[in-house]
Amino acid sequence: MATRDSRLRLLADAAFVFLLGVAFRLFTLGVMARANGDPPAGLLTGWDSKYYLAIAEFGYFEADLNTDVPVHHRTLAFFPGFPALVRLVHQVAGLDMSTAATVVNVVAGVAMTAGVMAIAARMGAGRAGRIGAGILVSSAPMSITFSMPYSEALFGALAFWSVVALMDRRWGTAAGLILLLGFIRLTAVALIGVFGLVVLLQASRDRRAWAWLALTPSALLGYLAWASWHTRDVGGYFGIQEAGWHSGFDFGVATLRWVWMVLTTSGEGGYLLSVGVMVAALVSLVAARGRMPLEVWWFAAAMVATVLLSDGIMHSRPRLLLPAVILLLPWVLWGAEKLPRGWQVAAAAAWVVFGAWFSAYMLAVFEWAI
């Protein structure tokens, strides 16, 4: 059982790792934004950020957005958990919405980093390995979204700690965290599936585990039902997803077609980087099998499947695949144990620099949605 001092050390290390990465990413974005004549603040509040901030300020039905359809046919595609927290911080602290979103993301980002460090600890990692795990996740390509009004950091925090709870067989804690995930993103279904697999294969006779599992989909299904009722004229929640973002499960057909198109005809750097992340996710998924606890691998596999087997905005895949970077954890822990300290520092620094450059490029240079 972790002591109070060890928990405080974990939190302090997570805060240091996450905030140092944030500072370097923002510096890199500032340099590249100036090189391209863009204000960094404007880049940080672009794309889906405008939806989250408008929902937080005005709600789903009165959001001040320029759309060619009734505004709720766009806003209801976004789950309520993140904007609700932003609004709460805004009301309690009196901060503007963008600053309130920053506060939410800093807290969530530190919690997310601590979560993956806790997973590493359960895989036998010492302090160097835990810090390496934190750097791996918090400074991955597209980690700039942890500093934007997006739900990535909050989703990662809840997801990683729910995996920790499943590894510890704390069914009630896991169920509560996954229930909350149902208010954050549709991909909460991945954690519900992992919970089901863990119970089915490793605790099938535990009635309490089955009871807790039965509770986990309630928030997700509740929101989908509510949003679908208000958009029933256009096919419900999945209808507005298809109309606005071409999202839909197709067993990977659209992904394969897009990858082929990019590799054979495209000269767009952002597309090529996105394909690289997709391929890396698949290769890592295969390579990590048997090298990490099943709960962790199942989670990563479910995340990869939900992203790559669906249609949608393909160049958003690096952002959506952020949690799957945990597939590289076995090699991070190997390096923390086997490599000299100088090589460890060099590898960590290279990862932070690459992640910051990738993030800044996709915001400041690449012209399409992230």
VENCORLIN-V809637 format. One record per residue. N is the residue number from 0. RES is the residue in three letters. BURIAL is I if it has 24 or more other C-alpha atoms within 12 Angstrom, else O. D_LAST is the distance of its C-alpha to the last C-alpha in whole Angstrom. Layout:
n:N res:RES burial:BURIAL d_last:D_LAST
n:N res:RES burial:BURIAL d_last:D_LAST
//
This chain:
n:0 res:MET burial:O d_last:41
n:1 res:ALA burial:O d_last:38
n:2 res:THR burial:O d_last:40
n:3 res:ARG burial:O d_last:39
n:4 res:ASP burial:O d_last:39
n:5 res:SER burial:O d_last:37
n:6 res:ARG burial:O d_last:35
n:7 res:LEU burial:O d_last:35
n:8 res:ARG burial:O d_last:34
n:9 res:LEU burial:I d_last:31
n:10 res:LEU burial:I d_last:30
n:11 res:ALA burial:O d_last:31
n:12 res:ASP burial:I d_last:29
n:13 res:ALA burial:I d_last:26
n:14 res:ALA burial:I d_last:26
n:15 res:PHE burial:I d_last:27
n:16 res:VAL burial:I d_last:24
n:17 res:PHE burial:I d_last:21
n:18 res:LEU burial:I d_last:22
n:19 res:LEU burial:I d_last:23
n:20 res:GLY burial:I d_last:20
n:21 res:VAL burial:I d_last:18
n:22 res:ALA burial:I d_last:20
n:23 res:PHE burial:I d_last:20
n:24 res:ARG burial:I d_last:16
n:25 res:LEU burial:I d_last:17
n:26 res:PHE burial:O d_last:19
n:27 res:THR burial:I d_last:17
n:28 res:LEU burial:I d_last:15
n:29 res:GLY burial:I d_last:18
n:30 res:VAL burial:O d_last:19
n:31 res:MET burial:I d_last:16
n:32 res:ALA burial:I d_last:16
n:33 res:ARG burial:O d_last:19
n:34 res:ALA burial:O d_last:20
n:35 res:ASN burial:O d_last:17
n:36 res:GLY burial:O d_last:19
n:37 res:ASP burial:O d_last:16
n:38 res:PRO burial:O d_last:17
n:39 res:PRO burial:I d_last:15
n:40 res:ALA burial:O d_last:16
n:41 res:GLY burial:O d_last:14
n:42 res:LEU burial:I d_last:11
n:43 res:LEU burial:I d_last:11
n:44 res:THR burial:I d_last:12
n:45 res:GLY burial:I d_last:9
n:46 res:TRP burial:I d_last:7
n:47 res:ASP burial:I d_last:8
n:48 res:SER burial:I d_last:10
n:49 res:LYS burial:I d_last:13
n:50 res:TYR burial:I d_last:14
n:51 res:TYR burial:I d_last:14
n:52 res:LEU burial:I d_last:16
n:53 res:ALA burial:I d_last:18
n:54 res:ILE burial:I d_last:19
n:55 res:ALA burial:I d_last:21
n:56 res:GLU burial:I d_last:23
n:57 res:PHE burial:O d_last:24
n:58 res:GLY burial:I d_last:23
n:59 res:TYR burial:I d_last:22
n:60 res:PHE burial:O d_last:25
n:61 res:GLU burial:O d_last:25
n:62 res:ALA burial:I d_last:21
n:63 res:ASP burial:O d_last:21
n:64 res:LEU burial:I d_last:19
n:65 res:ASN burial:O d_last:19
n:66 res:THR burial:O d_last:19
n:67 res:ASP burial:O d_last:21
n:68 res:VAL burial:O d_last:22
n:69 res:PRO burial:O d_last:24
n:70 res:VAL burial:I d_last:21
n:71 res:HIS burial:I d_last:22
n:72 res:HIS burial:I d_last:20
n:73 res:ARG burial:I d_last:17
n:74 res:THR burial:I d_last:17
n:75 res:LEU burial:I d_last:19
n:76 res:ALA burial:I d_last:16
n:77 res:PHE burial:I d_last:15
n:78 res:PHE burial:I d_last:18
n:79 res:PRO burial:I d_last:20
n:80 res:GLY burial:I d_last:20
n:81 res:PHE burial:I d_last:18
n:82 res:PRO burial:I d_last:19
n:83 res:ALA burial:I d_last:22
n:84 res:LEU burial:I d_last:22
n:85 res:VAL burial:I d_last:21
n:86 res:ARG burial:I d_last:24
n:87 res:LEU burial:O d_last:26
n:88 res:VAL burial:I d_last:26
n:89 res:HIS burial:I d_last:26
n:90 res:GLN burial:O d_last:29
n:91 res:VAL burial:O d_last:31
n:92 res:ALA burial:O d_last:30
n:93 res:GLY burial:O d_last:30
n:94 res:LEU burial:O d_last:26
n:95 res:ASP burial:O d_last:24
n:96 res:MET burial:I d_last:21
n:97 res:SER burial:I d_last:18
n:98 res:THR burial:I d_last:21
n:99 res:ALA burial:I d_last:22
n:100 res:ALA burial:I d_last:18
n:101 res:THR burial:I d_last:18
n:102 res:VAL burial:I d_last:22
n:103 res:VAL burial:I d_last:20
n:104 res:ASN burial:I d_last:18
n:105 res:VAL burial:I d_last:20
n:106 res:VAL burial:I d_last:23
n:107 res:ALA burial:I d_last:20
n:108 res:GLY burial:I d_last:19
n:109 res:VAL burial:I d_last:23
n:110 res:ALA burial:I d_last:23
n:111 res:MET burial:I d_last:21
n:112 res:THR burial:I d_last:22
n:113 res:ALA burial:I d_last:26
n:114 res:GLY burial:I d_last:25
n:115 res:VAL burial:I d_last:24
n:116 res:MET burial:I d_last:27
n:117 res:ALA burial:I d_last:29
n:118 res:ILE burial:I d_last:28
n:119 res:ALA burial:I d_last:29
n:120 res:ALA burial:I d_last:32
n:121 res:ARG burial:I d_last:33
n:122 res:MET burial:I d_last:33
n:123 res:GLY burial:O d_last:35
n:124 res:ALA burial:I d_last:33
n:125 res:GLY burial:I d_last:35
n:126 res:ARG burial:I d_last:34
n:127 res:ALA burial:I d_last:32
n:128 res:GLY burial:I d_last:30
n:129 res:ARG burial:I d_last:29
n:130 res:ILE burial:I d_last:28
n:131 res:GLY burial:I d_last:26
n:132 res:ALA burial:I d_last:25
n:133 res:GLY burial:I d_last:23
n:134 res:ILE burial:I d_last:22
n:135 res:LEU burial:I d_last:20
n:136 res:VAL burial:I d_last:18
n:137 res:SER burial:I d_last:17
n:138 res:SER burial:I d_last:17
n:139 res:ALA burial:I d_last:15
n:140 res:PRO burial:I d_last:12
n:141 res:MET burial:I d_last:9
n:142 res:SER burial:I d_last:11
n:143 res:ILE burial:I d_last:11
n:144 res:THR burial:I d_last:9
n:145 res:PHE burial:I d_last:13
n:146 res:SER burial:I d_last:14
n:147 res:MET burial:I d_last:11
n:148 res:PRO burial:I d_last:13
n:149 res:TYR burial:I d_last:11
n:150 res:SER burial:I d_last:13
n:151 res:GLU burial:I d_last:12
n:152 res:ALA burial:I d_last:15
n:153 res:LEU burial:I d_last:17
n:154 res:PHE burial:I d_last:17
n:155 res:GLY burial:I d_last:17
n:156 res:ALA burial:I d_last:21
n:157 res:LEU burial:I d_last:22
n:158 res:ALA burial:I d_last:21
n:159 res:PHE burial:I d_last:23
n:160 res:TRP burial:I d_last:26
n:161 res:SER burial:I d_last:26
n:162 res:VAL burial:I d_last:27
n:163 res:VAL burial:I d_last:29
n:164 res:ALA burial:I d_last:31
n:165 res:LEU burial:I d_last:31
n:166 res:MET burial:I d_last:32
n:167 res:ASP burial:O d_last:35
n:168 res:ARG burial:O d_last:36
n:169 res:ARG burial:I d_last:35
n:170 res:TRP burial:I d_last:35
n:171 res:GLY burial:I d_last:35
n:172 res:THR burial:I d_last:32
n:173 res:ALA burial:I d_last:30
n:174 res:ALA burial:I d_last:31
n:175 res:GLY burial:I d_last:30
n:176 res:LEU burial:I d_last:27
n:177 res:ILE burial:I d_last:25
n:178 res:LEU burial:I d_last:27
n:179 res:LEU burial:I d_last:25
n:180 res:LEU burial:I d_last:22
n:181 res:GLY burial:I d_last:22
n:182 res:PHE burial:I d_last:22
n:183 res:ILE burial:I d_last:18
n:184 res:ARG burial:I d_last:16
n:185 res:LEU burial:I d_last:18
n:186 res:THR burial:I d_last:17
n:187 res:ALA burial:I d_last:20
n:188 res:VAL burial:I d_last:22
n:189 res:ALA burial:I d_last:22
n:190 res:LEU burial:I d_last:24
n:191 res:ILE burial:I d_last:26
n:192 res:GLY burial:I d_last:27
n:193 res:VAL burial:I d_last:27
n:194 res:PHE burial:I d_last:30
n:195 res:GLY burial:I d_last:31
n:196 res:LEU burial:I d_last:32
n:197 res:VAL burial:I d_last:33
n:198 res:VAL burial:I d_last:36
n:199 res:LEU burial:O d_last:37
n:200 res:LEU burial:O d_last:37
n:201 res:GLN burial:O d_last:38
n:202 res:ALA burial:O d_last:40
n:203 res:SER burial:O d_last:41
n:204 res:ARG burial:O d_last:44
n:205 res:ASP burial:O d_last:42
n:206 res:ARG burial:O d_last:43
n:207 res:ARG burial:O d_last:41
n:208 res:ALA burial:I d_last:38
n:209 res:TRP burial:I d_last:38
n:210 res:ALA burial:O d_last:38
n:211 res:TRP burial:I d_last:35
n:212 res:LEU burial:I d_last:33
n:213 res:ALA burial:I d_last:34
n:214 res:LEU burial:I d_last:33
n:215 res:THR burial:I d_last:29
n:216 res:PRO burial:I d_last:28
n:217 res:SER burial:I d_last:30
n:218 res:ALA burial:I d_last:27
n:219 res:LEU burial:I d_last:24
n:220 res:LEU burial:I d_last:27
n:221 res:GLY burial:O d_last:28
n:222 res:TYR burial:I d_last:25
n:223 res:LEU burial:I d_last:24
n:224 res:ALA burial:O d_last:28
n:225 res:TRP burial:O d_last:27
n:226 res:ALA burial:I d_last:24
n:227 res:SER burial:I d_last:26
n:228 res:TRP burial:O d_last:29
n:229 res:HIS burial:I d_last:27
n:230 res:THR burial:I d_last:25
n:231 res:ARG burial:O d_last:28
n:232 res:ASP burial:O d_last:29
n:233 res:VAL burial:O d_last:26
n:234 res:GLY burial:O d_last:26
n:235 res:GLY burial:I d_last:25
n:236 res:TYR burial:I d_last:21
n:237 res:PHE burial:I d_last:20
n:238 res:GLY burial:I d_last:22
n:239 res:ILE burial:I d_last:19
n:240 res:GLN burial:I d_last:16
n:241 res:GLU burial:O d_last:17
n:242 res:ALA burial:O d_last:18
n:243 res:GLY burial:I d_last:15
n:244 res:TRP burial:I d_last:12
n:245 res:HIS burial:O d_last:15
n:246 res:SER burial:I d_last:15
n:247 res:GLY burial:I d_last:18
n:248 res:PHE burial:O d_last:20
n:249 res:ASP burial:O d_last:21
n:250 res:PHE burial:O d_last:22
n:251 res:GLY burial:O d_last:20
n:252 res:VAL burial:O d_last:21
n:253 res:ALA burial:O d_last:18
n:254 res:THR burial:I d_last:16
n:255 res:LEU burial:O d_last:19
n:256 res:ARG burial:O d_last:19
n:257 res:TRP burial:I d_last:16
n:258 res:VAL burial:I d_last:17
n:259 res:TRP burial:O d_last:20
n:260 res:MET burial:O d_last:19
n:261 res:VAL burial:O d_last:17
n:262 res:LEU burial:O d_last:19
n:263 res:THR burial:O d_last:22
n:264 res:THR burial:O d_last:21
n:265 res:SER burial:O d_last:18
n:266 res:GLY burial:O d_last:18
n:267 res:GLU burial:O d_last:14
n:268 res:GLY burial:O d_last:13
n:269 res:GLY burial:I d_last:10
n:270 res:TYR burial:I d_last:11
n:271 res:LEU burial:I d_last:14
n:272 res:LEU burial:I d_last:12
n:273 res:SER burial:I d_last:10
n:274 res:VAL burial:I d_last:13
n:275 res:GLY burial:I d_last:15
n:276 res:VAL burial:I d_last:13
n:277 res:MET burial:I d_last:14
n:278 res:VAL burial:O d_last:18
n:279 res:ALA burial:I d_last:18
n:280 res:ALA burial:I d_last:18
n:281 res:LEU burial:I d_last:20
n:282 res:VAL burial:O d_last:23
n:283 res:SER burial:I d_last:22
n:284 res:LEU burial:I d_last:23
n:285 res:VAL burial:O d_last:26
n:286 res:ALA burial:O d_last:27
n:287 res:ALA burial:I d_last:27
n:288 res:ARG burial:O d_last:29
n:289 res:GLY burial:O d_last:32
n:290 res:ARG burial:O d_last:31
n:291 res:MET burial:I d_last:30
n:292 res:PRO burial:I d_last:31
n:293 res:LEU burial:I d_last:30
n:294 res:GLU burial:I d_last:29
n:295 res:VAL burial:I d_last:26
n:296 res:TRP burial:I d_last:26
n:297 res:TRP burial:I d_last:26
n:298 res:PHE burial:I d_last:23
n:299 res:ALA burial:I d_last:21
n:300 res:ALA burial:I d_last:22
n:301 res:ALA burial:I d_last:21
n:302 res:MET burial:I d_last:18
n:303 res:VAL burial:I d_last:17
n:304 res:ALA burial:I d_last:19
n:305 res:THR burial:I d_last:17
n:306 res:VAL burial:I d_last:14
n:307 res:LEU burial:I d_last:16
n:308 res:LEU burial:I d_last:18
n:309 res:SER burial:I d_last:16
n:310 res:ASP burial:I d_last:15
n:311 res:GLY burial:I d_last:12
n:312 res:ILE burial:I d_last:8
n:313 res:MET burial:I d_last:9
n:314 res:HIS burial:I d_last:6
n:315 res:SER burial:I d_last:5
n:316 res:ARG burial:I d_last:8
n:317 res:PRO burial:I d_last:8
n:318 res:ARG burial:I d_last:7
n:319 res:LEU burial:I d_last:9
n:320 res:LEU burial:I d_last:12
n:321 res:LEU burial:I d_last:12
n:322 res:PRO burial:I d_last:16
n:323 res:ALA burial:I d_last:17
n:324 res:VAL burial:I d_last:17
n:325 res:ILE burial:I d_last:21
n:326 res:LEU burial:I d_last:22
n:327 res:LEU burial:I d_last:23
n:328 res:LEU burial:I d_last:25
n:329 res:PRO burial:I d_last:28
n:330 res:TRP burial:I d_last:28
n:331 res:VAL burial:I d_last:27
n:332 res:LEU burial:I d_last:30
n:333 res:TRP burial:I d_last:32
n:334 res:GLY burial:I d_last:31
n:335 res:ALA burial:I d_last:32
n:336 res:GLU burial:O d_last:35
n:337 res:LYS burial:O d_last:36
n:338 res:LEU burial:O d_last:35
n:339 res:PRO burial:O d_last:37
n:340 res:ARG burial:O d_last:35
n:341 res:GLY burial:O d_last:34
n:342 res:TRP burial:O d_last:32
n:343 res:GLN burial:I d_last:31
n:344 res:VAL burial:O d_last:30
n:345 res:ALA burial:O d_last:29
n:346 res:ALA burial:O d_last:26
n:347 res:ALA burial:I d_last:25
n:348 res:ALA burial:O d_last:24
n:349 res:ALA burial:O d_last:23
n:350 res:TRP burial:I d_last:20
n:351 res:VAL burial:I d_last:19
n:352 res:VAL burial:I d_last:19
n:353 res:PHE burial:I d_last:17
n:354 res:GLY burial:I d_last:15
n:355 res:ALA burial:I d_last:15
n:356 res:TRP burial:I d_last:15
n:357 res:PHE burial:I d_last:12
n:358 res:SER burial:I d_last:10
n:359 res:ALA burial:I d_last:11
n:360 res:TYR burial:I d_last:11
n:361 res:MET burial:I d_last:7
n:362 res:LEU burial:I d_last:7
n:363 res:ALA burial:I d_last:11
n:364 res:VAL burial:I d_last:12
n:365 res:PHE burial:I d_last:9
n:366 res:GLU burial:O d_last:9
n:367 res:TRP burial:O d_last:7
n:368 res:ALA burial:I d_last:4
n:369 res:ILE burial:I d_last:0
//
